[in-house]
Amino acid sequence: MPDDEIAEIRRIRHRISEECGHDIHRIAQYYRQVEEELRESGEFRFEDRSPDDTGYGYVGYGDTDTGDTDTGDTDTGDTDTGSTLDS
């Protein structure tokens, strides 16, 4: 995507945020309202997903299929939280 298109997307996103007072709850409500209007228009198709379906093949931290509870290094399989702070 050319830089000018990305810049335009960023300008629009900033304008929406500004109109919502940079309040994350108002921004989220705005996008929910837009989604509802687009769904009702019938002009677009939407894929309904469960709230925990990220589309990336996992839910939350760790991989529940393998028992890996690692939230830092994915290659070790240990329970390291990835924190760099000393106790």
N, C-alpha and C positions, 0 to 999 in steps of 0.2 A: 504494500500500500504506500503510495507516494507520501512524502512528508507533509505536503499541503493538506491532504485528506486527513491525516492524523491530527494535524494542528486544528482543523475545523472540528473534528470530533471532540478534541479537548476543550475548544472554545464553547461548544454546545454544552458539554458536561459541566463546565465551570459556571455557565449562565444558569443552568438548572439548579446547581448547588447554591448559587447566589440568591436565586429567587426563593429558595427554601431556607434561607438564612443560615446556610451551611450546617443545618441540623440533620443529622443522619436519619432520624426517625421521620422527619418530613420528606426527605429525599426518597427514602424507601416507600413511603406512602404515595408519593408522586409516581414512582415507577410501577407500583401495584395498580394505581388508577389507570395509567397508560396501558398496562397489560390488559386490564379488564375491558377498556374501550376497544382495543385491537381485537380481543377475543369476540366481543359482541358484534363487531363490524362484519365478521365472517370472511374478511379479506385475506386473513392469514391462518395458517395451521399451527397449532401448538402441540408439543409433546408433553403430556402430563407425566410428571415424575414425582416420586415420593420425596418428602422434605430431606431425607438423608441420602438421596442419590446424587452424588457429586458428578457422576459421569467419568470419574477417574479410576474406577475399579476398587475404591476403598471407602470406608466410612470412618471419619475421625482419625485418631492417632493409632498407629500400629496397624498391623494386618491381621484381622480377626480370623482369616483362613489358616494362617500358619502359626498363630499364637505369639507372633512377634509383638512385644509391647514397647519396642524401641521408638522413642520420639525424636531421636537425633540421627545417629548413624544407621542407615538402612542395610549396610553390608555386614554388620556384626551379629545381629540377632539377639544382642544382649538387652538389658533393661535400662541402659544408659539414657538419661533424659536429654543429653546433648548440652547440658549446662557447662559453662566454662568457669563458674564461680567455685572457689575453694570453700570447703566447710570449715 
